[in-house]
Amino acid sequence: MKQVTATGQTVDEAVESALAQLNTTRDRTDIQIIDEGKKGIFGIFGTKPAVVKVTVKDDPVEKAQEFLEDVILTMGIPAKLDVTRNGKNVTFQLSGEKMAVLIGKRGQTLNSLQYLTQLVANRYSNQYLNIMVDAENYRGRREETLIQLAERLADKVSRTKQDVKLEPMPSYERKVIHTTLATHKKVKTSSSGSDPNRHIVISPAE
């Protein structure tokens, strides 16, 4: 964490001095006014400078990246990590030779990494960030599988008139199921439980 204490004739001047030393901008810092200063008589006698302490905020995406890199390193899996930011949506794309280990059965290991990385990112963020951790485009392939699964289970529920409970999924996977069946006339979907065990239930439409 970088921080400096700076002085100036006014608070604004002291802040600008600190920002210049830190080579950053106001929106990336926390500013603490230690002393507002005093102009003194005729601006000369009894003059007291303003004093501020400026601290650079931790970047939530950088912190999430550090966490993810540390976990992968601990697992002993060499991987390249690319980061893409699009507003509140952040994607960490992993590539390498042993991605199957990072993905795990039905993506469970990858989902766990994503869940933990999202917790780290939002610990340091002032606004909620949607974090996705992907490996060798697994998420795209998984989406196709989920669409087929949703359609198959919807047909089953239509025939049997009985609810079907799906395995726990992260929010973006649940969204794929909800979206796929949103216009289905014979079934409806709902979510139950809490993360990371929140799951979808497909039921006959009333």
Sequence and secondary structure as in RCSB ss.txt:
>XXXX:A:sequence
MKQVTATGQTVDEAVESALAQLNTTRDRTDIQIIDEGKKGIFGIFGTKPAVVKVTVKDDPVEKAQEFLEDVILTM
GIPAKLDVTRNGKNVTFQLSGEKMAVLIGKRGQTLNSLQYLTQLVANRYSNQYLNIMVDAENYRGRREETLIQLA
ERLADKVSRTKQDVKLEPMPSYERKVIHTTLATHKKVKTSSSGSDPNRHIVISPAE
>XXXX:A:secstr
  EEEEEESSHHHHHHHHHHHHT  GGGEEEEEEE  B  BTTTBT B EEEEEEE   HHHHHHHHHHHHHHHH
T   EEEEEEETTEEEEEEESTTHHHHH GGGHHHHHHHHHHHHHHHHH SS  EEEEEETTHHHHHHHHHHHHH
HHHHHHHHHH   EE     HHHHHHHHHHHTT SSEEEEEES TTS EEEEEE  
